[in-house]
Amino acid sequence: MFIKDIFKEKKVVFSFEIFPPKTTTSLDTIYKTIEDLKDLKPDFISVTYGAGGSTIDNKTTLLSSLIKNKYGIESAAHLTCIGSSKSDIETILEDLKKNNIKNILALRGDIPEDKTSNGEFSYAYELISHIREHGDFGISAACYPEGHLECRDLDLDIVRLKQKVENGADHLVSQLFFNNNVFYDFLERCSKKSIDVPIEAGIMPVINKKQIERITALCGAELPEKFIKIMNKYEHNPVALRDAGIAYAVEQIVDLLSSGVRGIHLYTMNNPLVARRITESVGSIITSLNKDIIV
Ligand code: FAD
């Protein structure tokens, strides 16, 4: 099923993101993670693609296929295009079709440090057009409530986002953020530009301080004072930090749902325990919202 059609059936969509293990690590752990996550009945699970196309022997396709064909949960395979030729992408698309994978999260990927790219794509909107021309896929794209790191002009970033939607993206997933007001402002900018595809809010629970520092340095998310206080207070107590991080994420999600946001995409960091605690905390809210009829 296409993700856009899940949004037609449900008032609120709740989904997970996982990443394939590093090439040297065995797949057994991720199989167990998926087993645990499937019990939480997400609407779909997306699987990331190695930076710069580094996912050797395409674990993204393998895991997306397992989620969809073994466990019967819809999946979305991330796909980056920087450094790839058009025929590289076509080969991957054929593989996805053969594996009955219906949804792709189409991305540019990060520019390599040496800034060289011998590929045929410069931006995600070109990949989106290419996918549209070569198959019947649901196409998701990334969006950035605080602007992408290479483009801090928020209005220009929305113009570029609109281009991805015009080229065929029918669903958006946001970069993580810790201040919901940033996301509400972003939704307003999208609405003013008539971007009317479903937009899911990307939520990342804090699991440890180092991880959050690294990720926010990479994406530039604002850290609210309340959030910094939690990190500083519990940084040397991993269990307390994890519990406070879960509570923070739950509070964010409850506020987003109460404000009418229709999709929550949980960056699980392959941690089923954290995903379970969050899902259990917001499950009754999502169930009750989904009982309301879509008008
Ligand atoms: P684009 O939409 O192409 O944008 C990249 C930059 O180019 C932006 O600054 C944009 O403003 C600018 N731009 C766009 N169009 C133009 C134009 N016409 N002219 C000039 N500038 C333009 N990375 C991975 O490697 N693997 C993953 O699995 C992965 N999953 C992700 C999932 C989500 C939900 C998100 C938010 C990010 C993910 N990323 C992943 C990271 C992503 O690859 C990087 O953020 C990357 O730098 C940008 O990708 P994009 O698809 O948003 O690029």
Residues whose N, C-alpha, C, O or C-beta is under 5 A from the ligand:
A	BS01	FAD	T48 Y49 G50 A51 G52 H78 T80 A106 L107 R108 G109 D110 S122 Y123 A124 Y125 A142 C143 H148 E150 C151 D157 R160 V173 S174 Q175
